């Protein structure tokens, strides 16, 4: 049946209850947009929640409605693939604060206008609360596993730590238990680029005075360009672009995109603005910067996992300098100290932080092996 | 049934069913898999080689990529019934510290190693005047991972100096067990069960 299409469903859940937030507020009328793949079994025990990364979305294995591109993890999720839709019921929801259907700063506030910067600052744990509310609505008491790369890994960690009864396993790829000063610094560059764009207008770019859809696109593109550099490795970039020139024989002695790497980054920045809301970018990066799982649990990371009986697996990549192996090791040592069953491997791949999304055969084997138990 | 290396089979046979076990240097996880399947153990591993760790995780085992010299410090005192170090002691930077760590983490420890005082090794050094290359020590001196060759007598001396108790010891020649008599000369391989 390998040729049969995956049983896919897109849906939107309106939470009946207000969502309590770490900031002290409570958010009414929260909407969670999600996709599912495969079928839930009779005893509802085969569900896997995939948590997406900063600029990801719920379209993990189905085409993106705006760009038309294939799902962001089709090499991992599908029939017979490591996250096997023939065997598991896969759920992936757009995060709280996102811009692909879940409640975020572009959603209407109670007064009917977009929340914009009136939207409360949210945390990774708030995102997880929304994920758990979705599980409640789907009648899934306990996940077979929660899986995530990068910011998705933070959510997987947070879910396993804060809702220990809700998952039997957690798979955390290329992630961290806290944002480092360097991580925060890069995000701040991105936010300042957005806020420095005159089109940002203190976040109120949705208003009638604006052409439809015209936000701080230049600022958002620069933010994306800066972030994109952190997703690649120096070696990978050198191999892909070197000092090669873009469609020209010689340097122009000007400021056009002479180099291929410039042209590539400009394209990445520009195309990003077609599918992402600038205020969402501010809020989600803020949530990541605020993330410190140890701090949430009295300063001792191992205490975060004291109540957990889940199996854990952590994977890092040797060329990832955004969330380097040392960050995964910190988590592994904390889990070991907490007595949790934990596996950890640093895989070799040339793609930097993005390795978790790309062709790394050893990753497939580890993911499949960890989940198929 | 997993076909285990002789020293591993011997260790597996002497691990109490249902116990918590940490196998340091667990390779591709054969011993862990056997302990889990056949003795109902909560078996965890540590392994330095990426491909081996990937294989272990793919087998459904809980294995951490790590280095016995650096990463044992993060385990809690007495958090395992047994800590196992099979054919790894002689590859560590500081075998004495690793040994202390094993007995800190585990209530008891199994340690196995190739005996550098086996007569074949002695003879090779005596007659040839060269570092021995034998069945158990098949790699030339310049590329061997065995950076701390040890004999049964050396090991016993270290145990005595550190106040470590030998609960049991087994000696192998090839795949066969031999008696204790002149083990330091006759045994190719030694396995100790240790405690404090």
Contacts between the chains, C-beta under 8 A, distances in Angstrom:
chain1	res1	chain2	res2	distance
A	311	B	62	6.8
A	313	B	57	6.3
A	332	B	64	5.7
A	332	B	74	8.0
A	333	B	71	7.7
A	333	B	74	3.8
A	336	B	64	6.9
A	336	B	74	5.3
A	336	B	75	5.7
A	336	B	76	7.9
A	337	B	74	6.1
A	337	B	75	7.4
A	337	B	76	5.8
A	339	B	76	7.1
A	339	B	79	6.3
A	341	B	42	7.6
A	341	B	44	6.8
A	341	B	62	4.2
A	342	B	62	6.0
A	342	B	64	6.4
A	343	B	53	7.6
A	343	B	56	7.3
A	343	B	57	4.6
A	343	B	61	7.3
A	343	B	62	5.1
A	343	B	63	5.3
A	343	B	64	6.5
A	344	B	53	7.6
A	344	B	63	7.9
A	344	B	64	4.5
A	344	B	65	5.4
A	344	B	66	7.6
A	345	B	50	6.2
A	345	B	53	4.3
A	345	B	54	5.7
A	345	B	57	6.3
A	345	B	63	7.9
A	345	B	65	4.8
A	346	B	50	6.7
A	346	B	65	5.7
A	347	B	50	6.6
A	347	B	54	7.3
A	348	B	50	6.6
A	362	B	50	7.4
A	362	B	51	7.6
A	362	B	54	4.9
A	365	B	54	5.7
A	365	B	55	8.0
A	365	B	57	7.9
A	365	B	58	4.7
A	366	B	54	5.3
A	366	B	57	4.7
A	366	B	58	6.1
A	368	B	58	6.9
A	369	B	57	5.1
A	369	B	58	3.1
A	369	B	59	6.3
A	369	B	60	6.1
A	370	B	57	5.6
A	370	B	58	7.9
A	370	B	60	7.4
A	372	B	60	7.5
A	373	B	60	4.5
